Amino acid sequence: MKRLLYTIACTLVCTFCGPYVHDAAAQSPEAEQHHLSHEERIARRAERLAALSAEIDSLVLSHNFEFNPQSVQVQPAGQMRMFANANFVTTLWRGTLDVCLPYYAGMMPPYRYVVINQVVPYLRDYLTVQTHDGWNVSFKATLNDGNDYTFLYNIYSHGGATLTISNTWYSPVQYTGTITKVY
């Protein structure tokens, strides 16, 4: 008996709401996308890419952005390791570097695994250069071990980025990830 009542109630609700749901679905962006011509879709895609490129330009020029790494590799041909920790991040904010990254120290294997976790209030030789596919941002920072490290961000106009950390004493370590706004 309960099943019969549930079936009747659902049928009544669907009968009254069905036309409204269909009208809302017909006006959705997905349905609208099917009616666009090929040229219109290309133009919309170009507009979205231009907006993303302008946002990346704004982030880089403001010197306030966050790098979210997804993988790490010791250069020149070390093993690439993927991250499962969302806490690994570098943040540039008002001339201060907040870094929390795994780092592989040493000139040759076996490398020593350490986590760089500190705030660096003074950055030296800060340089921002626009390239044909995005931006290069570089600077030097002295970390807790007393050594100077060079940070080089290669930021692409689509939001992807690489960060290479190099030091006189260790092999360079490269991270691949994305650039986002600091919230």
C-alpha positions in Angstrom: 0.0 0.0 0.0 2.9 2.4 0.9 4.5 1.7 -2.5 1.3 2.6 -4.3 1.0 5.9 -2.4 4.6 6.8 -3.1 4.2 5.9 -6.8 1.0 8.1 -7.1 2.7 11.0 -5.2 5.8 10.9 -7.4 3.7 10.7 -10.5 1.7 13.8 -9.5 4.8 15.8 -8.6 6.5 14.8 -11.9 3.3 15.7 -13.9 3.2 19.2 -12.5 7.0 19.9 -12.4 8.0 18.2 -15.6 7.3 21.1 -18.0 9.2 23.6 -15.8 12.3 21.3 -15.5 12.3 20.8 -19.2 12.2 24.6 -19.9 15.0 25.2 -17.4 17.1 22.5 -19.0 16.5 24.0 -22.5 17.9 27.3 -21.3 21.1 25.8 -19.8 24.5 26.7 -21.2 25.0 23.1 -22.4 21.9 23.2 -24.5 22.8 26.7 -25.7 26.2 25.4 -26.7 24.7 22.9 -29.2 23.0 25.7 -31.1 26.2 27.7 -31.6 28.1 27.5 -34.9 31.7 26.4 -35.0 33.0 29.9 -35.4 31.0 31.1 -32.4 32.4 28.3 -30.2 35.9 29.2 -31.3 35.3 32.9 -30.5 34.0 32.0 -27.0 36.9 29.8 -26.3 39.3 32.6 -27.4 37.5 35.0 -25.0 37.9 32.5 -22.1 41.6 32.0 -22.8 42.2 35.8 -23.1 40.5 36.3 -19.8 42.6 33.6 -18.1 45.8 35.1 -19.6 44.8 38.6 -18.3 44.2 37.1 -14.9 47.6 35.4 -14.8 49.3 38.6 -16.0 47.5 40.5 -13.1 48.6 37.9 -10.6 52.3 38.0 -11.7 52.5 41.8 -11.9 50.9 42.1 -8.4 53.7 39.9 -6.9 50.9 38.2 -4.9 50.3 34.6 -5.9 50.3 31.0 -4.7 52.1 28.1 -6.4 50.4 24.7 -5.8 52.8 21.9 -6.8 51.7 18.6 -8.1 55.0 16.8 -8.8 58.7 17.1 -7.9 61.8 16.0 -9.8 65.5 16.3 -9.0 67.3 17.7 -12.1 68.6 16.8 -14.5 67.0 13.3 -14.7 65.7 12.3 -11.3 62.6 10.3 -10.6 59.4 12.3 -10.8 57.3 12.0 -7.7 53.6 13.1 -7.4 52.2 14.9 -4.4 49.3 13.7 -2.3 49.6 16.5 0.3 47.7 19.7 -0.4 49.7 21.5 2.3 52.8 21.8 0.0 52.6 25.3 -1.3 54.6 28.5 -1.9 53.0 31.9 -1.4 54.4 35.2 -2.5 52.6 38.0 -0.6 53.8 41.6 -0.4 57.5 40.7 -0.8 57.4 37.8 1.6 57.9 34.1 0.7 56.0 31.5 2.6 57.3 28.1 1.6 56.3 24.6 2.6 57.8 22.1 0.1 59.7 18.8 0.2 63.2 19.2 -1.0 65.9 16.7 -2.0 69.3 17.9 -0.9 72.6 16.6 -2.3 74.6 16.5 -5.5 74.1 12.9 -6.3 71.9 10.0 -5.1 71.0 9.1 -2.4 69.5 12.5 -1.8 68.5 13.7 1.6 64.8 14.3 2.0 63.9 17.5 3.9 60.9 19.7 4.1 61.5 23.5 3.6 58.9 25.1 5.9 59.5 28.7 6.7 58.6 32.3 6.0 61.3 34.4 4.3 60.6 38.1 4.8 63.5 39.4 2.6 63.8 38.5 -1.1 66.8 39.7 -3.2 67.2 40.3 -6.9 63.5 40.0 -7.6 63.0 40.0 -11.4 59.9 39.6 -13.5 60.3 39.1 -17.3 57.5 38.5 -19.8 58.1 35.8 -22.4 56.2 34.7 -25.5 54.3 32.0 -23.5 54.0 33.7 -20.1 56.3 35.0 -17.4 59.6 34.2 -15.7 59.8 35.3 -12.0 63.1 34.8 -10.2 64.6 35.9 -6.8 67.0 34.8 -4.2 66.3 33.9 -0.6 68.4 32.8 2.4 66.9 29.9 4.1 67.4 28.5 7.7 70.5 26.5 6.8 72.3 29.8 5.9 72.5 29.0 2.2 71.3 31.2 -0.7 68.6 29.6 -2.8 67.5 30.8 -6.2 63.7 30.4 -7.0 62.7 30.5 -10.7 59.1 30.4 -11.6 58.1 29.7 -15.2 54.5 30.8 -15.4 52.5 30.0 -18.5 49.5 32.0 -19.7 47.2 29.0 -19.2 47.9 28.9 -15.4 50.4 26.1 -15.4 53.8 26.7 -13.8 57.1 25.2 -12.9 59.3 26.2 -10.0 63.0 25.4 -10.0 64.9 25.8 -6.7 68.7 25.8 -7.1 71.6 26.1 -4.8 75.4 26.2 -5.1 75.7 23.0 -3.1 72.8 20.8 -4.3 71.3 19.7 -7.6 68.3 21.8 -8.7 64.9 20.6 -7.8 61.9 21.3 -10.2 58.2 21.3 -9.2 55.3 21.3 -11.6 51.9 22.8 -10.7 49.6 25.7 -11.0 49.4 29.4 -10.1 46.4 30.7 -8.2 45.2 33.8 -6.5 46.0 34.2 -2.8 42.8 34.1 -0.9 
